[in-house]
């Protein structure tokens, strides 16, 4: 289902609405300020379609109110 796909990728789905105004406003707000982090696993790469979970956490004390949106994991290809 599209909601699951969106949330698993760190996004959101707009469903059961006749207008997209609120969802589009959220898209604009979330794309106004952001950082992009890259990740490269140190594990041996074997293309076996294995799902690997990841987590992203902010530990800097001055950034206690930030919101983190990230994928829950990835598939080894």
Number of C-alpha atoms within 10 A of each C-alpha: 5 11 12 12 12 14 15 15 14 14 15 16 12 14 11 6 9 7 10 11 10 11 15 12 11 13 13 11 11 12 10 8 7 10 6 5 7 4 6 5 7 6 6 6 9 9 9 9 10 11 12 10 10 11 10 11 9 12 8 7 7 8 9 9 8 8 9 13 15 17 16 15 14 14 11 13 10
